[in-house]
Amino acid sequence: MDMFRKMLGKESVGSKDIAKERLRLVLIHDRTDISPVML
């Protein structure tokens, strides 16, 4: 996942990118009804 690569310092991270990644994960969780642990 892009978020984990960015968190490890391989790319500079903007707050916009972090927010987009979090929103993407929330939408995936909501649409697939997968528990947060599975994500």
PDBQT receptor file of N, H, CA, C and O in Angstrom, charges set to zero:
ATOM      1  N   MET A   1       0.836  -1.177   0.000  1.00  0.00    +0.000 N 
ATOM      2  CA  MET A   1       0.000   0.000   0.000  1.00  0.00    +0.000 C 
ATOM      3  C   MET A   1       0.881   1.240   0.000  1.00  0.00    +0.000 C 
ATOM      4  O   MET A   1       1.952   1.267   0.606  1.00  0.00    +0.000 OA
ATOM      5  N   ASP A   2       0.415   2.232  -0.675  1.00  0.00    +0.000 N 
ATOM      6  H   ASP A   2      -0.455   2.210  -1.167  1.00  0.00    +0.000 HD
ATOM      7  CA  ASP A   2       1.162   3.478  -0.777  1.00  0.00    +0.000 C 
ATOM      8  C   ASP A   2       1.378   4.124   0.581  1.00  0.00    +0.000 C 
ATOM      9  O   ASP A   2       2.439   4.689   0.847  1.00  0.00    +0.000 OA
ATOM     10  N   MET A   3       0.373   4.038   1.434  1.00  0.00    +0.000 N 
ATOM     11  H   MET A   3      -0.488   3.579   1.218  1.00  0.00    +0.000 HD
ATOM     12  CA  MET A   3       0.463   4.705   2.728  1.00  0.00    +0.000 C 
ATOM     13  C   MET A   3       1.623   4.150   3.550  1.00  0.00    +0.000 C 
ATOM     14  O   MET A   3       2.332   4.906   4.214  1.00  0.00    +0.000 OA
ATOM     15  N   PHE A   4       1.816   2.849   3.508  1.00  0.00    +0.000 N 
ATOM     16  H   PHE A   4       1.240   2.235   2.968  1.00  0.00    +0.000 HD
ATOM     17  CA  PHE A   4       2.883   2.244   4.296  1.00  0.00    +0.000 C 
ATOM     18  C   PHE A   4       4.253   2.595   3.737  1.00  0.00    +0.000 C 
ATOM     19  O   PHE A   4       5.196   2.809   4.500  1.00  0.00    +0.000 OA
ATOM     20  N   ARG A   5       4.375   2.657   2.412  1.00  0.00    +0.000 N 
ATOM     21  H   ARG A   5       3.609   2.483   1.793  1.00  0.00    +0.000 HD
ATOM     22  CA  ARG A   5       5.644   3.068   1.812  1.00  0.00    +0.000 C 
ATOM     23  C   ARG A   5       5.978   4.493   2.216  1.00  0.00    +0.000 C 
ATOM     24  O   ARG A   5       7.126   4.799   2.535  1.00  0.00    +0.000 OA
ATOM     25  N   LYS A   6       4.985   5.357   2.204  1.00  0.00    +0.000 N 
ATOM     26  H   LYS A   6       4.052   5.108   1.945  1.00  0.00    +0.000 HD
ATOM     27  CA  LYS A   6       5.207   6.757   2.564  1.00  0.00    +0.000 C 
ATOM     28  C   LYS A   6       5.559   6.893   4.038  1.00  0.00    +0.000 C 
ATOM     29  O   LYS A   6       6.392   7.718   4.412  1.00  0.00    +0.000 OA
ATOM     30  N   MET A   7       4.919   6.078   4.873  1.00  0.00    +0.000 N 
ATOM     31  H   MET A   7       4.242   5.407   4.570  1.00  0.00    +0.000 HD
ATOM     32  CA  MET A   7       5.191   6.153   6.305  1.00  0.00    +0.000 C 
ATOM     33  C   MET A   7       6.608   5.695   6.617  1.00  0.00    +0.000 C 
ATOM     34  O   MET A   7       7.198   6.136   7.604  1.00  0.00    +0.000 OA
ATOM     35  N   LEU A   8       7.153   4.827   5.798  1.00  0.00    +0.000 N 
ATOM     36  H   LEU A   8       6.674   4.469   4.997  1.00  0.00    +0.000 HD
ATOM     37  CA  LEU A   8       8.506   4.334   6.025  1.00  0.00    +0.000 C 
ATOM     38  C   LEU A   8       9.562   5.300   5.507  1.00  0.00    +0.000 C 
ATOM     39  O   LEU A   8      10.758   5.037   5.630  1.00  0.00    +0.000 OA
ATOM     40  N   GLY A   9       9.130   6.415   4.929  1.00  0.00    +0.000 N 
ATOM     41  H   GLY A   9       8.158   6.629   4.829  1.00  0.00    +0.000 HD
ATOM     42  CA  GLY A   9      10.061   7.455   4.530  1.00  0.00    +0.000 C 
ATOM     43  C   GLY A   9      10.610   7.343   3.127  1.00  0.00    +0.000 C 
ATOM     44  O   GLY A   9      11.555   8.055   2.786  1.00  0.00    +0.000 OA
ATOM     45  N   LYS A  10      10.059   6.485   2.313  1.00  0.00    +0.000 N 
ATOM     46  H   LYS A  10       9.292   5.907   2.590  1.00  0.00    +0.000 HD
ATOM     47  CA  LYS A  10      10.567   6.342   0.958  1.00  0.00    +0.000 C 
ATOM     48  C   LYS A  10      10.065   7.447   0.041  1.00  0.00    +0.000 C 
ATOM     49  O   LYS A  10      10.642   7.671  -1.023  1.00  0.00    +0.000 OA
ATOM     50  N   GLU A  11       9.021   8.130   0.426  1.00  0.00    +0.000 N 
ATOM     51  H   GLU A  11       8.552   7.948   1.291  1.00  0.00    +0.000 HD
ATOM     52  CA  GLU A  11       8.476   9.249  -0.328  1.00  0.00    +0.000 C 
ATOM     53  C   GLU A  11       8.036  10.312   0.671  1.00  0.00    +0.000 C 
ATOM     54  O   GLU A  11       7.675   9.999   1.805  1.00  0.00    +0.000 OA
ATOM     55  N   SER A  12       8.069  11.553   0.247  1.00  0.00    +0.000 N 
ATOM     56  H   SER A  12       8.362  11.808  -0.674  1.00  0.00    +0.000 HD
ATOM     57  CA  SER A  12       7.557  12.590   1.138  1.00  0.00    +0.000 C 
ATOM     58  C   SER A  12       6.038  12.469   1.197  1.00  0.00    +0.000 C 
ATOM     59  O   SER A  12       5.392  12.139   0.203  1.00  0.00    +0.000 OA
ATOM     60  N   VAL A  13       5.487  12.736   2.355  1.00  0.00    +0.000 N 
ATOM     61  H   VAL A  13       6.013  13.004   3.163  1.00  0.00    +0.000 HD
ATOM     62  CA  VAL A  13       4.064  12.538   2.576  1.00  0.00    +0.000 C 
ATOM     63  C   VAL A  13       3.401  13.881   2.836  1.00  0.00    +0.000 C 
ATOM     64  O   VAL A  13       3.822  14.636   3.712  1.00  0.00    +0.000 OA
ATOM     65  N   GLY A  14       2.367  14.166   2.072  1.00  0.00    +0.000 N 
ATOM     66  H   GLY A  14       2.025  13.552   1.360  1.00  0.00    +0.000 HD
ATOM     67  CA  GLY A  14       1.572  15.356   2.312  1.00  0.00    +0.000 C 
ATOM     68  C   GLY A  14       0.310  14.976   3.051  1.00  0.00    +0.000 C 
ATOM     69  O   GLY A  14      -0.162  13.845   2.940  1.00  0.00    +0.000 OA
ATOM     70  N   SER A  15      -0.238  15.908   3.804  1.00  0.00    +0.000 N 
ATOM     71  H   SER A  15       0.146  16.827   3.895  1.00  0.00    +0.000 HD
ATOM     72  CA  SER A  15      -1.452  15.596   4.562  1.00  0.00    +0.000 C 
ATOM     73  C   SER A  15      -2.599  15.253   3.623  1.00  0.00    +0.000 C 
ATOM     74  O   SER A  15      -3.477  14.467   3.978  1.00  0.00    +0.000 OA
ATOM     75  N   LYS A  16      -2.597  15.837   2.425  1.00  0.00    +0.000 N 
ATOM     76  H   LYS A  16      -1.883  16.475   2.137  1.00  0.00    +0.000 HD
ATOM     77  CA  LYS A  16      -3.627  15.529   1.438  1.00  0.00    +0.000 C 
ATOM     78  C   LYS A  16      -3.564  14.056   1.050  1.00  0.00    +0.000 C 
ATOM     79  O   LYS A  16      -4.593  13.389   0.948  1.00  0.00    +0.000 OA
ATOM     80  N   ASP A  17      -2.365  13.560   0.837  1.00  0.00    +0.000 N 
ATOM     81  H   ASP A  17      -1.529  14.102   0.920  1.00  0.00    +0.000 HD
ATOM     82  CA  ASP A  17      -2.197  12.165   0.434  1.00  0.00    +0.000 C 
ATOM     83  C   ASP A  17      -2.590  11.206   1.552  1.00  0.00    +0.000 C 
ATOM     84  O   ASP A  17      -3.183  10.157   1.298  1.00  0.00    +0.000 OA
ATOM     85  N   ILE A  18      -2.264  11.564   2.774  1.00  0.00    +0.000 N 
ATOM     86  H   ILE A  18      -1.783  12.416   2.980  1.00  0.00    +0.000 HD
ATOM     87  CA  ILE A  18      -2.640  10.731   3.919  1.00  0.00    +0.000 C 
ATOM     88  C   ILE A  18      -4.157  10.680   4.045  1.00  0.00    +0.000 C 
ATOM     89  O   ILE A  18      -4.728   9.614   4.274  1.00  0.00    +0.000 OA
ATOM     90  N   ALA A  19      -4.808  11.828   3.897  1.00  0.00    +0.000 N 
ATOM     91  H   ALA A  19      -4.344  12.694   3.712  1.00  0.00    +0.000 HD
ATOM     92  CA  ALA A  19      -6.266  11.884   4.004  1.00  0.00    +0.000 C 
ATOM     93  C   ALA A  19      -6.919  11.056   2.898  1.00  0.00    +0.000 C 
ATOM     94  O   ALA A  19      -7.902  10.358   3.144  1.00  0.00    +0.000 OA
ATOM     95  N   LYS A  20      -6.383  11.130   1.693  1.00  0.00    +0.000 N 
ATOM     96  H   LYS A  20      -5.584  11.697   1.493  1.00  0.00    +0.000 HD
ATOM     97  CA  LYS A  20      -6.929  10.353   0.581  1.00  0.00    +0.000 C 
ATOM     98  C   LYS A  20      -6.796   8.863   0.836  1.00  0.00    +0.000 C 
ATOM     99  O   LYS A  20      -7.721   8.100   0.558  1.00  0.00    +0.000 OA
ATOM    100  N   GLU A  21      -5.667   8.446   1.355  1.00  0.00    +0.000 N 
ATOM    101  H   GLU A  21      -4.915   9.066   1.581  1.00  0.00    +0.000 HD
ATOM    102  CA  GLU A  21      -5.441   7.028   1.629  1.00  0.00    +0.000 C 
ATOM    103  C   GLU A  21      -6.365   6.538   2.742  1.00  0.00    +0.000 C 
ATOM    104  O   GLU A  21      -6.912   5.439   2.658  1.00  0.00    +0.000 OA
ATOM    105  N   ARG A  22      -6.537   7.343   3.773  1.00  0.00    +0.000 N 
ATOM    106  H   ARG A  22      -6.092   8.236   3.842  1.00  0.00    +0.000 HD
ATOM    107  CA  ARG A  22      -7.443   6.963   4.866  1.00  0.00    +0.000 C 
ATOM    108  C   ARG A  22      -8.873   6.858   4.368  1.00  0.00    +0.000 C 
ATOM    109  O   ARG A  22      -9.585   5.916   4.716  1.00  0.00    +0.000 OA
ATOM    110  N   LEU A  23      -9.300   7.822   3.553  1.00  0.00    +0.000 N 
ATOM    111  H   LEU A  23      -8.722   8.587   3.270  1.00  0.00    +0.000 HD
ATOM    112  CA  LEU A  23     -10.654   7.792   3.005  1.00  0.00    +0.000 C 
ATOM    113  C   LEU A  23     -10.844   6.560   2.133  1.00  0.00    +0.000 C 
ATOM    114  O   LEU A  23     -11.892   5.917   2.180  1.00  0.00    +0.000 OA
ATOM    115  N   ARG A  24      -9.834   6.232   1.340  1.00  0.00    +0.000 N 
ATOM    116  H   ARG A  24      -8.982   6.754   1.302  1.00  0.00    +0.000 HD
ATOM    117  CA  ARG A  24      -9.906   5.053   0.479  1.00  0.00    +0.000 C 
ATOM    118  C   ARG A  24     -10.091   3.792   1.321  1.00  0.00    +0.000 C 
ATOM    119  O   ARG A  24     -10.899   2.931   0.976  1.00  0.00    +0.000 OA
ATOM    120  N   LEU A  25      -9.350   3.677   2.419  1.00  0.00    +0.000 N 
ATOM    121  H   LEU A  25      -8.693   4.377   2.700  1.00  0.00    +0.000 HD
ATOM    122  CA  LEU A  25      -9.478   2.510   3.296  1.00  0.00    +0.000 C 
ATOM    123  C   LEU A  25     -10.848   2.445   3.958  1.00  0.00    +0.000 C 
ATOM    124  O   LEU A  25     -11.423   1.366   4.099  1.00  0.00    +0.000 OA
ATOM    125  N   VAL A  26     -11.370   3.594   4.364  1.00  0.00    +0.000 N 
ATOM    126  H   VAL A  26     -10.904   4.471   4.250  1.00  0.00    +0.000 HD
ATOM    127  CA  VAL A  26     -12.698   3.632   4.980  1.00  0.00    +0.000 C 
ATOM    128  C   VAL A  26     -13.757   3.190   3.975  1.00  0.00    +0.000 C 
ATOM    129  O   VAL A  26     -14.653   2.416   4.314  1.00  0.00    +0.000 OA
ATOM    130  N   LEU A  27     -13.656   3.675   2.750  1.00  0.00    +0.000 N 
ATOM    131  H   LEU A  27     -12.929   4.304   2.475  1.00  0.00    +0.000 HD
ATOM    132  CA  LEU A  27     -14.630   3.302   1.726  1.00  0.00    +0.000 C 
ATOM    133  C   LEU A  27     -14.546   1.819   1.381  1.00  0.00    +0.000 C 
ATOM    134  O   LEU A  27     -15.570   1.166   1.184  1.00  0.00    +0.000 OA
ATOM    135  N   ILE A  28     -13.338   1.293   1.308  1.00  0.00    +0.000 N 
ATOM    136  H   ILE A  28     -12.506   1.823   1.468  1.00  0.00    +0.000 HD
ATOM    137  CA  ILE A  28     -13.178  -0.142   1.047  1.00  0.00    +0.000 C 
ATOM    138  C   ILE A  28     -13.824  -0.944   2.164  1.00  0.00    +0.000 C 
ATOM    139  O   ILE A  28     -14.547  -1.907   1.910  1.00  0.00    +0.000 OA
ATOM    140  N   HIS A  29     -13.561  -0.545   3.401  1.00  0.00    +0.000 N 
ATOM    141  H   HIS A  29     -12.973   0.238   3.607  1.00  0.00    +0.000 HD
ATOM    142  CA  HIS A  29     -14.137  -1.242   4.554  1.00  0.00    +0.000 C 
ATOM    143  C   HIS A  29     -15.657  -1.176   4.517  1.00  0.00    +0.000 C 
ATOM    144  O   HIS A  29     -16.330  -2.176   4.765  1.00  0.00    +0.000 OA
ATOM    145  N   ASP A  30     -16.195  -0.014   4.213  1.00  0.00    +0.000 N 
ATOM    146  H   ASP A  30     -15.649   0.799   4.012  1.00  0.00    +0.000 HD
ATOM    147  CA  ASP A  30     -17.640   0.178   4.202  1.00  0.00    +0.000 C 
ATOM    148  C   ASP A  30     -18.301  -0.634   3.088  1.00  0.00    +0.000 C 
ATOM    149  O   ASP A  30     -19.349  -1.242   3.303  1.00  0.00    +0.000 OA
ATOM    150  N   ARG A  31     -17.710  -0.646   1.933  1.00  0.00    +0.000 N 
ATOM    151  H   ARG A  31     -16.859  -0.152   1.758  1.00  0.00    +0.000 HD
ATOM    152  CA  ARG A  31     -18.321  -1.313   0.779  1.00  0.00    +0.000 C 
ATOM    153  C   ARG A  31     -18.181  -2.823   0.824  1.00  0.00    +0.000 C 
ATOM    154  O   ARG A  31     -19.030  -3.531   0.284  1.00  0.00    +0.000 OA
ATOM    155  N   THR A  32     -17.147  -3.327   1.447  1.00  0.00    +0.000 N 
ATOM    156  H   THR A  32     -16.457  -2.752   1.886  1.00  0.00    +0.000 HD
ATOM    157  CA  THR A  32     -16.924  -4.773   1.456  1.00  0.00    +0.000 C 
ATOM    158  C   THR A  32     -17.332  -5.430   2.762  1.00  0.00    +0.000 C 
ATOM    159  O   THR A  32     -17.389  -6.657   2.847  1.00  0.00    +0.000 OA
ATOM    160  N   ASP A  33     -17.615  -4.637   3.771  1.00  0.00    +0.000 N 
ATOM    161  H   ASP A  33     -17.570  -3.641   3.702  1.00  0.00    +0.000 HD
ATOM    162  CA  ASP A  33     -18.012  -5.141   5.090  1.00  0.00    +0.000 C 
ATOM    163  C   ASP A  33     -16.955  -6.089   5.661  1.00  0.00    +0.000 C 
ATOM    164  O   ASP A  33     -17.279  -7.139   6.216  1.00  0.00    +0.000 OA
ATOM    165  N   ILE A  34     -15.687  -5.698   5.516  1.00  0.00    +0.000 N 
ATOM    166  H   ILE A  34     -15.424  -4.845   5.066  1.00  0.00    +0.000 HD
ATOM    167  CA  ILE A  34     -14.565  -6.453   6.071  1.00  0.00    +0.000 C 
ATOM    168  C   ILE A  34     -14.189  -5.820   7.406  1.00  0.00    +0.000 C 
ATOM    169  O   ILE A  34     -14.210  -4.598   7.553  1.00  0.00    +0.000 OA
ATOM    170  N   SER A  35     -13.850  -6.652   8.363  1.00  0.00    +0.000 N 
ATOM    171  H   SER A  35     -13.834  -7.645   8.243  1.00  0.00    +0.000 HD
ATOM    172  CA  SER A  35     -13.463  -6.111   9.658  1.00  0.00    +0.000 C 
ATOM    173  C   SER A  35     -12.164  -5.315   9.530  1.00  0.00    +0.000 C 
ATOM    174  O   SER A  35     -11.344  -5.617   8.663  1.00  0.00    +0.000 OA
ATOM    175  N   PRO A  36     -11.967  -4.311  10.373  1.00  0.00    +0.000 N 
ATOM    176  CA  PRO A  36     -10.738  -3.514  10.316  1.00  0.00    +0.000 C 
ATOM    177  C   PRO A  36      -9.479  -4.355  10.499  1.00  0.00    +0.000 C 
ATOM    178  O   PRO A  36      -8.421  -4.008   9.975  1.00  0.00    +0.000 OA
ATOM    179  N   VAL A  37      -9.584  -5.439  11.226  1.00  0.00    +0.000 N 
ATOM    180  H   VAL A  37     -10.444  -5.720  11.652  1.00  0.00    +0.000 HD
ATOM    181  CA  VAL A  37      -8.431  -6.308  11.442  1.00  0.00    +0.000 C 
ATOM    182  C   VAL A  37      -7.992  -6.945  10.125  1.00  0.00    +0.000 C 
ATOM    183  O   VAL A  37      -6.796  -7.119   9.891  1.00  0.00    +0.000 OA
ATOM    184  N   MET A  38      -8.940  -7.290   9.274  1.00  0.00    +0.000 N 
ATOM    185  H   MET A  38      -9.911  -7.149   9.465  1.00  0.00    +0.000 HD
ATOM    186  CA  MET A  38      -8.622  -7.914   7.987  1.00  0.00    +0.000 C 
ATOM    187  C   MET A  38      -7.929  -6.939   7.047  1.00  0.00    +0.000 C 
ATOM    188  O   MET A  38      -7.132  -7.356   6.207  1.00  0.00    +0.000 OA
ATOM    189  N   LEU A  39      -8.218  -5.638   7.174  1.00  0.00    +0.000 N 
ATOM    190  H   LEU A  39      -8.866  -5.299   7.857  1.00  0.00    +0.000 HD
ATOM    191  CA  LEU A  39      -7.560  -4.643   6.323  1.00  0.00    +0.000 C 
ATOM    192  C   LEU A  39      -6.128  -4.514   6.756  1.00  0.00    +0.000 C 
ATOM    193  O   LEU A  39      -5.376  -3.728   6.178  1.00  0.00    +0.000 OA
TER     194      LEU A  39
